[in-house]
Amino acid sequence: MLRAVPFGIVLIVMSTVGFLASFTLSVEKYEKLENPSAVLSCDLNPFFSCGSVMEAAQSQIFGFPNQLLGIGAFVVPLLIGVLLLAGVRLPRWIMIGLNIGLGLGVVLVMYLFHASIYVIGVGCPWCIVVWFMTIPLFCAVTAHNALTGGFGRSVAESTAVRVIAKENVAIAVLWLLIIAACIVVQFWNYFSTLF
């Protein structure tokens, strides 16, 4: 992930998808508030339903709807991706700040994954899209910072770090496959009817 243009494209595409999922979820939250009996576009069945998750306390862990965090948070990597495409050379602290923000985002995503799948017992389709954008973004930005010296020269020159960082796509895919497997196992009653 050393080249700015492909890296910028990755940031733009994944941030846009995450932003749109968060925005759609926010619109549906307000629709649910206006009409509690509304059936939302993401209310697919008893196992996958945004409406059911929205009713749980975990959907507002900071006192306001979680999807507002996504709307605000995905704008940052989107802007950075646009700047990289425009050829702007960003200071190291901006990329480190992005990494820290995405790291906190991953912690939140993993908490919400656990809460949704294992505590609430319902998967939110738009939330899952957000999870599946946040994790690869974190892996890509971490790899980029490691390979370009963002974490310091000794980290960038470490053979082990370089090998791991260059496998950031495989790491993200493995991470997402584990989440997907957990979802399938937890909701096997639903998935077994599809075969």
C-alpha positions in Angstrom: 0.0 0.0 0.0 2.8 2.4 -0.8 1.3 4.1 -3.8 -0.9 7.0 -3.0 -3.5 6.6 -5.9 -4.5 2.9 -5.2 -4.5 3.6 -1.5 -6.6 6.7 -2.0 -9.1 4.7 -4.1 -9.4 2.1 -1.4 -10.1 4.8 1.2 -12.7 6.4 -1.1 -14.6 3.3 -2.1 -14.7 1.7 1.4 -15.5 5.0 3.1 -18.3 5.7 0.6 -19.9 2.3 1.2 -19.6 2.6 5.0 -21.0 6.2 4.8 -24.0 5.1 2.7 -24.7 2.2 5.0 -24.6 4.4 8.0 -26.7 7.1 6.3 -29.3 4.6 5.2 -29.4 3.1 8.7 -29.9 6.6 10.1 -32.8 7.4 7.7 -34.4 4.1 8.8 -33.9 4.9 12.4 -35.8 8.2 12.0 -38.5 6.4 10.0 -38.8 3.9 12.9 -39.1 6.8 15.4 -41.9 8.4 13.4 -43.7 5.1 12.8 -42.8 2.4 15.3 -44.8 -0.2 13.3 -42.8 0.5 10.1 -41.2 -2.4 8.3 -37.7 -1.2 7.3 -35.9 -2.2 4.1 -33.3 -4.1 6.2 -35.9 -6.1 8.2 -35.4 -9.3 6.2 -36.5 -11.9 8.7 -36.4 -12.7 12.5 -32.6 -13.3 12.3 -31.6 -10.2 10.3 -33.5 -7.1 11.2 -32.2 -3.5 11.7 -35.5 -2.5 13.4 -35.0 -5.2 16.1 -31.4 -4.1 16.8 -32.5 -0.4 16.9 -34.7 -1.1 19.8 -31.9 -2.5 21.9 -29.9 -0.3 24.3 -26.7 -1.1 22.5 -27.9 0.8 19.5 -27.2 4.1 21.4 -24.1 3.4 23.6 -23.1 7.0 23.7 -26.7 8.3 24.2 -27.4 8.9 20.5 -27.9 6.5 17.6 -24.6 4.7 16.7 -25.2 5.3 13.0 -24.4 9.0 13.5 -20.9 7.9 14.5 -20.6 6.1 11.2 -21.8 9.1 9.2 -19.2 11.4 10.8 -16.4 8.9 11.0 -16.5 7.7 7.4 -16.1 11.2 6.1 -12.5 11.4 7.4 -11.0 8.5 5.4 -13.1 9.6 2.4 -11.5 13.1 2.6 -8.0 11.7 3.1 -8.6 9.4 0.1 -9.6 12.4 -2.1 -6.6 14.4 -0.9 -4.3 11.4 -1.8 -5.8 11.2 -5.3 -5.2 14.9 -5.7 -1.6 14.4 -5.0 -1.5 16.1 -1.6 1.4 14.9 0.6 -0.2 14.5 4.0 1.8 14.9 7.3 2.5 11.8 9.2 0.3 12.8 12.1 -2.8 12.8 9.9 -2.2 9.2 8.9 -1.5 8.2 12.5 -4.6 10.0 13.6 -6.6 8.1 11.0 -5.1 4.9 12.2 -6.0 5.7 15.8 -9.6 6.6 14.8 -10.0 3.4 12.8 -8.5 1.4 15.7 -11.2 2.8 18.0 -13.7 2.1 15.3 -12.7 -1.5 15.1 -13.0 -1.8 18.9 -16.5 -0.4 18.7 -17.4 -2.6 15.7 -16.2 -5.7 17.5 -18.2 -4.8 20.6 -21.3 -4.2 18.4 -20.7 -7.4 16.6 -20.7 -9.3 19.9 -23.7 -7.4 21.2 -25.8 -7.8 18.1 -25.1 -11.5 17.4 -24.7 -12.9 20.9 -26.6 -10.6 23.2 -29.4 -9.1 21.1 -29.6 -12.3 19.0 -30.3 -10.4 15.7 -28.0 -9.3 12.9 -28.5 -5.9 11.4 -27.7 -6.0 7.7 -26.6 -2.4 7.4 -24.5 -2.7 10.5 -22.7 -5.8 9.0 -21.9 -3.7 6.0 -20.3 -1.1 8.3 -18.3 -3.8 10.1 -17.2 -5.2 6.7 -15.8 -1.7 5.7 -14.3 -0.7 9.0 -12.1 -3.7 9.5 -10.4 -3.7 6.0 -9.9 0.1 6.3 -8.1 -0.4 9.6 -5.9 -3.1 8.1 -5.1 -1.1 5.0 -4.3 2.1 6.9 -2.2 0.2 9.5 -0.3 -1.6 6.7 0.2 1.7 4.9 1.6 3.4 8.0 3.9 0.5 8.8 5.3 0.3 5.2 5.8 4.1 4.8 7.5 4.8 8.1 4.4 6.2 9.8 5.2 4.2 12.9 9.0 5.0 12.7 11.9 3.8 10.6 12.7 0.8 12.7 9.1 -0.5 12.2 9.3 0.1 8.4 12.6 -1.7 8.1 11.5 -4.7 10.1 11.2 -7.7 7.8 8.5 -9.3 9.9 6.4 -6.1 9.9 6.8 -5.7 6.1 5.7 -9.3 5.5 2.7 -9.0 7.8 1.8 -5.5 6.4 1.9 -6.7 2.8 -0.6 -9.4 3.8 -3.1 -6.9 5.1 -5.8 -7.9 2.5 -5.5 -11.6 3.6 -5.6 -10.6 7.3 -8.8 -8.5 6.7 -10.4 -11.3 4.7 -9.6 -13.9 7.4 -11.0 -11.6 10.1 -14.2 -11.0 8.1 -14.5 -14.8 7.4 -14.3 -15.5 11.1 -17.1 -12.9 11.7 -19.2 -14.4 8.9 -18.6 -17.9 10.3 -19.7 -16.8 13.8 -22.9 -15.3 12.3 -23.6 -18.5 10.3 -23.1 -20.7 13.4 -25.1 -18.4 15.7 -28.0 -18.3 13.2 -27.7 -21.8 11.8 -31.4 -22.4 12.2 -31.9 -19.7 9.5 -29.0 -20.7 7.3 -29.9 -24.4 7.4 -33.2 -23.6 5.7 -31.4 -22.2 2.7 -29.9 -25.5 1.7 
